[in-house]
C-alpha cells in the first residue's frame, strides 16, 4: 500500500522533481529519495513510500507528547512511521526517523478504528515527524474529525506554509520541538539550512490551535546562560503569548551525541527560573521534579493540575481556578 503520489512537488528537466512540502525543497533525481528518505522520484513523479504503513504504535498518556494543557489525564492513540526532514544530533527515535525499518500496513480506516478504543481521545502523529507523512496524516485526520475525535501533531514545525494551511483545520493541538532560535543552530544541530519553524508557530497560534513547545537543552549546542534562555522565553511571550506552555527537557546521550554529558540539573533549573519570568507555564522533563511538572494558577498560585510522572490529578472544574475564578488555559 505504501506508494502514493505525493502532494506538493513540481517536475523539472531530466526527469527530476522538486519537493515543495518543507523548506528544504529537495531536488530529487529519478529513482532517488529526498533528505527525509520517504519521498521518492519514481518515473518523474514524486511519491510517498510510507502511505498507509506504520513503524510504531501505542496508547499513551497525552502528557507523554508532551501536552500538559490539552485533555489532561487522557489517553491518545499514537502512531509513527519512517522518515524525517531533520537529522538532529540527539534524535531519540533515529532508528525509525533516519532509516528504513519494518512497517505494518495500517490504512486510515484502521487507524480510526484503533483511535476509538480504550477511551482514546483521538490520534497523535508522532515518533517520527508527521510532516513527511503529509498525505496519510491529512486523510486520516479528516476521518478522525468526522468521528468527533481529536488530532495531535508532534513535530519539528518546519513545513511550507501551503501544506500547513491544509493541515490547520484538521489538527487540534501541536507540540512543536523548537530546537533553537537561529538558522545557524538548525544548520549545525539538525542539518536544516533554511528553517521556518518560528513563522509556523505563529501561524498555528493565529489559527487558534492549541500549541505547546518543547526545548531540549543540549550541552555544547545551547549556551548555559540566563541571557540565552531569556531571549528564548521573551520571543515566545511576545510572539505566541505568555500562556503558551514550554517544556524544558533534560538531554541524555543519544544517536550522534553518545559521548556528550547529560544536561546538568542546575542548568535545567536555571533555565526554568528564567523562563518563568516571562511565561505562565514552564515545565521540566526527564527529571523527577513534581513541583515543576504541575500547573499552578498564574494569578493566585493555586494548584490546578498535579502531576507525578504520568499520574495526573485535575483540581479545577468548570474551566476556572477553584480559588480565584480565573479562566484556566486548558482544552478539556
C-alpha beads as a LAMMPS data file, in Angstrom:
LAMMPS data file: protein, C-alpha beads

332 atoms
331 bonds

1 atom types
1 bond types

-500.0 500.0 xlo xhi
-500.0 500.0 ylo yhi
-500.0 500.0 zlo zhi

Masses

1 110.0

Atoms # bond

1 1 1 0.000 0.000 0.000
2 1 1 2.976 2.270 0.583
3 1 1 3.372 4.096 -2.751
4 1 1 1.068 7.081 -3.227
5 1 1 1.508 10.127 -5.433
6 1 1 2.796 12.892 -3.201
7 1 1 1.342 16.342 -2.712
8 1 1 3.403 19.499 -3.165
9 1 1 6.017 18.960 -5.837
10 1 1 6.827 20.113 -9.347
11 1 1 8.516 18.394 -12.304
12 1 1 11.888 19.606 -13.545
13 1 1 14.021 18.846 -16.578
14 1 1 15.778 15.484 -16.974
15 1 1 13.068 13.625 -15.025
16 1 1 13.985 15.421 -11.814
17 1 1 11.368 16.689 -9.368
18 1 1 11.356 19.373 -6.704
19 1 1 9.594 18.635 -3.423
20 1 1 7.684 21.618 -2.031
21 1 1 6.496 20.111 1.245
22 1 1 9.110 21.567 3.589
23 1 1 11.627 24.440 3.431
24 1 1 14.402 22.067 2.390
25 1 1 12.751 21.799 -1.077
26 1 1 14.860 18.869 -2.244
27 1 1 15.615 18.477 -5.950
28 1 1 15.411 14.723 -6.484
29 1 1 16.793 12.732 -9.409
30 1 1 14.923 9.738 -10.802
31 1 1 14.938 6.673 -8.519
32 1 1 16.334 8.765 -5.656
33 1 1 14.734 9.912 -2.403
34 1 1 14.745 13.264 -0.684
35 1 1 16.532 14.055 2.561
36 1 1 13.573 12.656 4.520
37 1 1 14.160 9.206 2.926
38 1 1 10.450 8.603 2.255
39 1 1 9.575 10.854 -0.690
40 1 1 10.950 9.333 -3.871
41 1 1 11.150 10.205 -7.567
42 1 1 9.576 7.288 -9.436
43 1 1 9.414 7.785 -13.187
44 1 1 9.478 11.558 -12.910
45 1 1 6.726 11.685 -10.265
46 1 1 7.180 12.262 -6.558
47 1 1 5.623 9.537 -4.422
48 1 1 5.313 8.855 -0.718
49 1 1 6.798 5.455 0.120
50 1 1 5.111 5.253 3.548
51 1 1 1.429 5.863 2.855
52 1 1 -0.686 3.537 4.978
53 1 1 2.260 1.983 6.815
54 1 1 3.345 2.419 10.430
55 1 1 6.594 1.631 12.224
56 1 1 5.353 2.244 15.769
57 1 1 2.029 2.496 17.603
58 1 1 0.684 2.563 21.141
59 1 1 -1.742 4.112 23.598
60 1 1 -0.020 6.911 25.514
61 1 1 -0.945 9.446 28.158
62 1 1 -1.413 12.735 26.336
63 1 1 1.173 14.150 28.762
64 1 1 3.811 11.985 27.061
65 1 1 3.641 14.041 23.837
66 1 1 4.150 16.255 25.904
67 1 1 0.836 18.123 26.070
68 1 1 0.017 19.327 29.585
69 1 1 -2.859 21.699 28.778
70 1 1 -4.841 19.519 26.367
71 1 1 -7.279 16.982 27.839
72 1 1 -5.128 16.374 30.949
73 1 1 -5.042 12.794 32.193
74 1 1 -6.473 11.349 28.983
75 1 1 -5.116 8.611 26.680
76 1 1 -4.396 9.077 22.976
77 1 1 -3.598 6.509 20.293
78 1 1 -0.147 7.329 18.919
79 1 1 1.351 6.285 15.587
80 1 1 4.513 6.941 13.615
81 1 1 6.407 5.698 10.603
82 1 1 9.811 6.174 8.955
83 1 1 11.370 9.423 7.829
84 1 1 12.136 12.964 8.966
85 1 1 13.119 16.219 7.293
86 1 1 15.705 16.927 10.002
87 1 1 18.692 14.948 11.249
88 1 1 19.060 16.116 14.842
89 1 1 22.281 15.084 16.523
90 1 1 20.474 13.764 19.597
91 1 1 17.425 12.160 17.973
92 1 1 15.853 9.635 20.354
93 1 1 13.911 7.932 17.560
94 1 1 16.654 7.791 14.942
95 1 1 16.071 4.060 14.413
96 1 1 12.793 4.880 12.650
97 1 1 13.284 8.502 11.602
98 1 1 16.637 8.179 9.842
99 1 1 16.496 4.664 8.415
100 1 1 14.049 2.209 6.886
101 1 1 12.539 -0.326 9.301
102 1 1 9.849 -2.968 9.200
103 1 1 6.430 -1.376 8.735
104 1 1 2.926 -2.755 9.133
105 1 1 0.109 -1.972 6.713
106 1 1 -2.235 0.402 8.524
107 1 1 -4.718 2.212 6.259
108 1 1 -6.518 5.315 7.542
109 1 1 -9.746 3.485 8.375
110 1 1 -7.833 1.035 10.589
111 1 1 -6.142 3.937 12.379
112 1 1 -9.525 5.496 13.080
113 1 1 -10.803 2.184 14.445
114 1 1 -7.873 1.888 16.860
115 1 1 -8.229 5.535 17.881
116 1 1 -11.786 4.809 19.012
117 1 1 -10.737 2.153 21.543
118 1 1 -9.757 2.249 25.237
119 1 1 -11.248 5.710 25.817
120 1 1 -8.678 7.259 23.474
121 1 1 -9.439 10.888 22.607
122 1 1 -8.044 10.514 19.070
123 1 1 -4.710 10.154 17.284
124 1 1 -1.269 11.653 17.871
125 1 1 1.005 11.584 14.828
126 1 1 4.400 11.268 16.478
127 1 1 7.626 9.236 16.935
128 1 1 8.997 10.300 13.533
129 1 1 7.972 13.666 12.090
130 1 1 4.447 13.588 10.639
131 1 1 5.243 16.373 8.185
132 1 1 6.869 13.836 5.843
133 1 1 3.744 11.650 6.209
134 1 1 1.581 14.502 4.947
135 1 1 -0.774 12.605 2.641
136 1 1 -1.603 9.901 5.183
137 1 1 -1.950 12.355 8.057
138 1 1 -4.337 14.526 6.052
139 1 1 -6.533 11.600 5.006
140 1 1 -6.584 10.020 8.460
141 1 1 -7.113 13.306 10.277
142 1 1 -10.148 14.053 8.103
143 1 1 -11.737 10.751 9.136
144 1 1 -10.856 11.355 12.782
145 1 1 -12.653 14.707 12.699
146 1 1 -15.737 13.035 11.229
147 1 1 -15.767 10.686 14.242
148 1 1 -15.657 13.596 16.681
149 1 1 -12.155 12.714 17.903
150 1 1 -9.040 14.896 18.055
151 1 1 -5.817 15.054 16.057
152 1 1 -2.435 15.919 17.558
153 1 1 0.840 16.546 15.737
154 1 1 4.198 16.245 17.489
155 1 1 6.517 17.911 15.034
156 1 1 9.667 19.924 14.438
157 1 1 7.447 22.511 12.759
158 1 1 9.412 23.003 9.556
159 1 1 6.770 22.803 6.843
160 1 1 5.951 25.100 3.949
161 1 1 3.008 27.395 4.516
162 1 1 0.639 26.000 1.889
163 1 1 0.673 22.426 3.266
164 1 1 0.400 23.906 6.756
165 1 1 -2.719 25.761 5.620
166 1 1 -4.252 22.415 4.626
167 1 1 -3.414 20.812 7.962
168 1 1 -4.576 23.575 10.286
169 1 1 -8.334 22.888 10.011
170 1 1 -7.695 19.203 10.808
171 1 1 -5.208 19.342 13.691
172 1 1 -6.460 20.277 17.150
173 1 1 -3.161 20.502 19.022
174 1 1 0.521 20.776 18.204
175 1 1 3.622 20.159 20.240
176 1 1 6.461 21.810 18.354
177 1 1 10.012 20.816 19.233
178 1 1 11.728 24.191 18.992
179 1 1 15.407 23.347 18.630
180 1 1 16.806 26.869 18.748
181 1 1 16.309 30.491 17.772
182 1 1 18.681 30.895 14.817
183 1 1 19.213 29.427 11.376
184 1 1 22.784 28.687 12.399
185 1 1 21.568 26.482 15.245
186 1 1 19.341 24.462 12.925
187 1 1 22.108 24.060 10.365
188 1 1 24.563 22.822 12.995
189 1 1 22.256 20.702 15.151
190 1 1 19.578 19.493 12.727
191 1 1 21.145 19.757 9.251
192 1 1 18.345 22.145 8.231
193 1 1 19.743 25.129 6.303
194 1 1 16.552 27.176 5.998
195 1 1 14.116 26.564 8.882
196 1 1 10.785 28.375 9.096
197 1 1 9.556 26.938 12.392
198 1 1 9.143 30.353 14.024
199 1 1 6.665 31.538 11.393
200 1 1 4.894 28.169 11.537
201 1 1 4.412 28.533 15.302
202 1 1 2.944 31.983 14.783
203 1 1 0.550 30.643 12.115
204 1 1 -0.566 27.816 14.409
205 1 1 -1.282 30.249 17.225
206 1 1 -3.049 32.719 14.926
207 1 1 -5.297 29.893 13.688
208 1 1 -6.495 29.357 17.255
209 1 1 -4.962 25.904 17.596
210 1 1 -3.589 24.619 20.873
211 1 1 0.204 24.926 20.897
212 1 1 2.846 23.754 23.338
213 1 1 6.605 23.939 22.829
214 1 1 9.431 21.626 23.819
215 1 1 13.044 22.710 24.145
216 1 1 15.727 20.067 24.674
217 1 1 18.708 21.691 26.388
218 1 1 21.783 20.194 24.741
219 1 1 25.330 20.637 26.072
220 1 1 27.798 22.114 23.554
221 1 1 24.921 23.412 21.418
222 1 1 22.948 25.539 23.888
223 1 1 24.513 28.276 25.973
224 1 1 24.181 27.753 29.710
225 1 1 23.487 31.422 30.486
226 1 1 20.411 33.294 31.752
227 1 1 20.616 35.661 28.774
228 1 1 20.304 32.759 26.330
229 1 1 17.086 31.452 27.874
230 1 1 15.742 34.950 28.431
231 1 1 15.900 35.508 24.665
232 1 1 14.101 32.207 24.109
233 1 1 11.304 32.939 26.590
234 1 1 10.911 36.558 25.551
235 1 1 10.337 35.533 21.923
236 1 1 7.634 33.062 22.970
237 1 1 5.898 35.612 25.204
238 1 1 5.955 38.365 22.583
239 1 1 5.042 36.278 19.539
240 1 1 2.957 33.373 20.859
241 1 1 1.660 34.612 24.196
242 1 1 2.644 34.207 27.836
243 1 1 0.085 31.414 28.185
244 1 1 1.974 29.146 25.739
245 1 1 3.307 26.142 27.713
246 1 1 7.050 25.480 27.439
247 1 1 8.604 22.106 28.267
248 1 1 12.327 22.246 29.078
249 1 1 13.788 18.796 28.654
250 1 1 16.999 17.346 30.028
251 1 1 19.317 15.855 27.416
252 1 1 20.805 12.385 27.797
253 1 1 23.407 10.954 25.392
254 1 1 21.808 9.590 22.215
255 1 1 22.429 8.963 18.500
256 1 1 25.371 11.123 17.341
257 1 1 25.991 12.615 20.796
258 1 1 26.692 9.454 22.768
259 1 1 29.912 10.939 24.155
260 1 1 28.256 14.127 25.396
261 1 1 27.358 14.628 29.066
262 1 1 23.733 14.969 30.264
263 1 1 22.310 18.420 30.876
264 1 1 23.322 19.472 34.406
265 1 1 20.255 19.699 36.631
266 1 1 21.298 23.133 37.898
267 1 1 21.279 24.401 34.295
268 1 1 17.786 22.998 33.792
269 1 1 16.619 24.732 36.975
270 1 1 18.271 27.997 35.953
271 1 1 16.527 27.872 32.571
272 1 1 13.231 27.123 34.312
273 1 1 13.565 30.112 36.641
274 1 1 14.490 32.468 33.809
275 1 1 11.643 31.347 31.558
276 1 1 9.130 31.628 34.417
277 1 1 9.837 35.370 34.473
278 1 1 8.215 35.644 31.045
279 1 1 5.824 32.687 30.712
280 1 1 2.934 31.430 32.841
281 1 1 3.561 27.732 32.303
282 1 1 7.067 26.255 32.250
283 1 1 7.799 22.590 32.938
284 1 1 10.885 20.400 33.176
285 1 1 11.189 16.926 31.690
286 1 1 13.470 13.902 32.030
287 1 1 13.930 14.676 35.736
288 1 1 11.787 13.980 38.797
289 1 1 10.557 17.414 39.867
290 1 1 6.823 17.240 40.791
291 1 1 6.689 20.959 41.602
292 1 1 7.997 21.762 38.127
293 1 1 5.669 19.272 36.417
294 1 1 2.438 20.531 37.974
295 1 1 0.333 23.502 36.856
296 1 1 -0.445 26.460 39.104
297 1 1 -2.786 29.377 38.521
298 1 1 -0.727 32.331 37.249
299 1 1 -2.975 34.752 39.175
300 1 1 -3.273 33.253 42.669
301 1 1 -0.864 30.292 42.657
302 1 1 -3.497 27.627 43.355
303 1 1 -2.706 24.096 42.199
304 1 1 -4.674 23.367 39.014
305 1 1 -3.191 20.051 37.876
306 1 1 -0.889 17.863 39.941
307 1 1 1.465 15.607 38.001
308 1 1 3.816 12.982 39.372
309 1 1 5.227 11.291 36.320
310 1 1 2.174 10.280 34.318
311 1 1 -0.118 10.246 37.341
312 1 1 -2.380 13.246 36.811
313 1 1 -4.909 14.812 39.169
314 1 1 -7.055 17.691 37.880
315 1 1 -8.002 20.123 40.665
316 1 1 -10.281 22.510 38.745
317 1 1 -13.763 22.206 37.258
318 1 1 -15.989 24.338 35.031
319 1 1 -12.920 25.826 33.356
320 1 1 -11.933 28.172 36.174
321 1 1 -9.457 28.287 39.036
322 1 1 -11.171 26.948 42.191
323 1 1 -9.594 29.697 44.314
324 1 1 -9.743 32.942 42.319
325 1 1 -12.060 32.126 39.419
326 1 1 -9.566 32.980 36.685
327 1 1 -10.320 31.052 33.444
328 1 1 -7.798 28.225 33.108
329 1 1 -5.637 27.898 29.993
330 1 1 -6.656 24.332 29.185
331 1 1 -8.506 22.482 26.444
332 1 1 -10.809 19.926 28.071

Bonds

1 1 1 2
2 1 2 3
3 1 3 4
4 1 4 5
5 1 5 6
6 1 6 7
7 1 7 8
8 1 8 9
9 1 9 10
10 1 10 11
11 1 11 12
12 1 12 13
13 1 13 14
14 1 14 15
15 1 15 16
16 1 16 17
17 1 17 18
18 1 18 19
19 1 19 20
20 1 20 21
21 1 21 22
22 1 22 23
23 1 23 24
24 1 24 25
25 1 25 26
26 1 26 27
27 1 27 28
28 1 28 29
29 1 29 30
30 1 30 31
31 1 31 32
32 1 32 33
33 1 33 34
34 1 34 35
35 1 35 36
36 1 36 37
37 1 37 38
38 1 38 39
39 1 39 40
40 1 40 41
41 1 41 42
42 1 42 43
43 1 43 44
44 1 44 45
45 1 45 46
46 1 46 47
47 1 47 48
48 1 48 49
49 1 49 50
50 1 50 51
51 1 51 52
52 1 52 53
53 1 53 54
54 1 54 55
55 1 55 56
56 1 56 57
57 1 57 58
58 1 58 59
59 1 59 60
60 1 60 61
61 1 61 62
62 1 62 63
63 1 63 64
64 1 64 65
65 1 65 66
66 1 66 67
67 1 67 68
68 1 68 69
69 1 69 70
70 1 70 71
71 1 71 72
72 1 72 73
73 1 73 74
74 1 74 75
75 1 75 76
76 1 76 77
77 1 77 78
78 1 78 79
79 1 79 80
80 1 80 81
81 1 81 82
82 1 82 83
83 1 83 84
84 1 84 85
85 1 85 86
86 1 86 87
87 1 87 88
88 1 88 89
89 1 89 90
90 1 90 91
91 1 91 92
92 1 92 93
93 1 93 94
94 1 94 95
95 1 95 96
96 1 96 97
97 1 97 98
98 1 98 99
99 1 99 100
100 1 100 101
101 1 101 102
102 1 102 103
103 1 103 104
104 1 104 105
105 1 105 106
106 1 106 107
107 1 107 108
108 1 108 109
109 1 109 110
110 1 110 111
111 1 111 112
112 1 112 113
113 1 113 114
114 1 114 115
115 1 115 116
116 1 116 117
117 1 117 118
118 1 118 119
119 1 119 120
120 1 120 121
121 1 121 122
122 1 122 123
123 1 123 124
124 1 124 125
125 1 125 126
126 1 126 127
127 1 127 128
128 1 128 129
129 1 129 130
130 1 130 131
131 1 131 132
132 1 132 133
133 1 133 134
134 1 134 135
135 1 135 136
136 1 136 137
137 1 137 138
138 1 138 139
139 1 139 140
140 1 140 141
141 1 141 142
142 1 142 143
143 1 143 144
144 1 144 145
145 1 145 146
146 1 146 147
147 1 147 148
148 1 148 149
149 1 149 150
150 1 150 151
151 1 151 152
152 1 152 153
153 1 153 154
154 1 154 155
155 1 155 156
156 1 156 157
157 1 157 158
158 1 158 159
159 1 159 160
160 1 160 161
161 1 161 162
162 1 162 163
163 1 163 164
164 1 164 165
165 1 165 166
166 1 166 167
167 1 167 168
168 1 168 169
169 1 169 170
170 1 170 171
171 1 171 172
172 1 172 173
173 1 173 174
174 1 174 175
175 1 175 176
176 1 176 177
177 1 177 178
178 1 178 179
179 1 179 180
180 1 180 181
181 1 181 182
182 1 182 183
183 1 183 184
184 1 184 185
185 1 185 186
186 1 186 187
187 1 187 188
188 1 188 189
189 1 189 190
190 1 190 191
191 1 191 192
192 1 192 193
193 1 193 194
194 1 194 195
195 1 195 196
196 1 196 197
197 1 197 198
198 1 198 199
199 1 199 200
200 1 200 201
201 1 201 202
202 1 202 203
203 1 203 204
204 1 204 205
205 1 205 206
206 1 206 207
207 1 207 208
208 1 208 209
209 1 209 210
210 1 210 211
211 1 211 212
212 1 212 213
213 1 213 214
214 1 214 215
215 1 215 216
216 1 216 217
217 1 217 218
218 1 218 219
219 1 219 220
220 1 220 221
221 1 221 222
222 1 222 223
223 1 223 224
224 1 224 225
225 1 225 226
226 1 226 227
227 1 227 228
228 1 228 229
229 1 229 230
230 1 230 231
231 1 231 232
232 1 232 233
233 1 233 234
234 1 234 235
235 1 235 236
236 1 236 237
237 1 237 238
238 1 238 239
239 1 239 240
240 1 240 241
241 1 241 242
242 1 242 243
243 1 243 244
244 1 244 245
245 1 245 246
246 1 246 247
247 1 247 248
248 1 248 249
249 1 249 250
250 1 250 251
251 1 251 252
252 1 252 253
253 1 253 254
254 1 254 255
255 1 255 256
256 1 256 257
257 1 257 258
258 1 258 259
259 1 259 260
260 1 260 261
261 1 261 262
262 1 262 263
263 1 263 264
264 1 264 265
265 1 265 266
266 1 266 267
267 1 267 268
268 1 268 269
269 1 269 270
270 1 270 271
271 1 271 272
272 1 272 273
273 1 273 274
274 1 274 275
275 1 275 276
276 1 276 277
277 1 277 278
278 1 278 279
279 1 279 280
280 1 280 281
281 1 281 282
282 1 282 283
283 1 283 284
284 1 284 285
285 1 285 286
286 1 286 287
287 1 287 288
288 1 288 289
289 1 289 290
290 1 290 291
291 1 291 292
292 1 292 293
293 1 293 294
294 1 294 295
295 1 295 296
296 1 296 297
297 1 297 298
298 1 298 299
299 1 299 300
300 1 300 301
301 1 301 302
302 1 302 303
303 1 303 304
304 1 304 305
305 1 305 306
306 1 306 307
307 1 307 308
308 1 308 309
309 1 309 310
310 1 310 311
311 1 311 312
312 1 312 313
313 1 313 314
314 1 314 315
315 1 315 316
316 1 316 317
317 1 317 318
318 1 318 319
319 1 319 320
320 1 320 321
321 1 321 322
322 1 322 323
323 1 323 324
324 1 324 325
325 1 325 326
326 1 326 327
327 1 327 328
328 1 328 329
329 1 329 330
330 1 330 331
331 1 331 332
